């Protein structure tokens, strides 16, 4: 049986106005957040040492949550994400990569991942 390696997962969430479209009920952003809640819960059940960070994709990318393994805190921060701004993926990825490099320098054995949630 192979052993699962812990991960540092940065979730980059698009909060631009287009994510407010209601082609998914109730809207794109909330549909994505529900899926992310399932991902976080499932992943932490399999490996409680996995850490998640959250960054919003907007004209002013924001680190909403630094790396954390507490499911309640992660879900609360996902639920508090608000719409605003334009989608600027490049700046958001730069912030995500910067966070991952900072974690790698701590001699962490966790696998770095960046998950992008966007409608384009």
N, C-alpha and C positions, 0 to 999 in steps of 0.2 A: 504494500500500500504506500503510495507516494505521500509525502508530507507537504502540506500547503505552506507556502511562504507568505508571511505577513506583507501587507501592502500599505503604502501611503497613497491615498487616492484623493486627488484634487478634483472637485466637481465645479466646472465652470458653467454657470447658468445664465443664459440670455434673458435679460429683463427689458429688452426694447419693446416699443409699442406693438410691434407685430405679434409678440407673444400673447397679447390680449385678445387676439382674434378668437372667435367662438366657434370655429370649425370642429373643435373638440370641446366636450362639455366638462366644466363650465368655460374653460378657455385653455389655450395652449400651455401657458405657464403652470397653471394648477394641475393639469393632466401630467405634465412632466414631473412636478413635485411629488405627486402620488406615486409615480413609478420610481422615483429616487428614494422615497421612504421605504418601499419594498426592497430595493437594492441594498440600502443601508442595513435594514433589519436582517435580511438574509445573509449578507456578508459577515456581519458581526456575530451571527449565530454560528457560522462556520469557523470564524477566526476572530475572537474578541480583541486581539491585539492589532487588528487593522485600524488605521487612522484615516479620517476624512477631514478635508478642508473644503471650504466653499468660497468661491470667488464669483461675483456677478460680472457678466459681460455687458458693458455699457460704455458710453463715451468717457466715463470716469470709473474704470474697474475698481472694485472694492473687495478687500479680503473680509468676508462676512464672518468666517470662522477659521481659526488656525487649526492645525491638526489636532484631532480629538477622537477618542474611542468610545465616548459616552453616547449611547444611542439617543437618550432623551434630549441631550443638548444638541446633537446633530439635527434631529427631527424638528426641534423647536426653531433652530436657525433656518432650516428649509422653509418652515411655515411662515416665517417673518420676512421672507424675501418680497420686495415690492417692485412694481414696474417703474421704469424711468430711463430716459436717455435713448441714445442710438447704440446699435450694435457695433462695437469695435473689437473684433476678435484678436487682432494682433497685439494690442496693449494688454489684453487679458491673458493671452498665452505667455507673454513676457513675464507677467507677474507670477503666473503658475510655475513657469520654469525656474524663476528666481527662488520661489518657495521650495521646490524640489531640490535644487542645488544646495540650498541651505540645510535641508534635512540630510542629504547625502554626505555633507561635510561632517555631520555628527557621527560618522561611522555607523550608520544605521544599516541593519541587514534587511530592511524592508524594501520591497520592489516599488519603484516610483511609477505612478499612473496619473494621467490627466484625462478626465472624462468631459467632453464638451456637449452641452445640451443647448441646442439652438435650432431655429427654423431657417437658418441660412443667413 
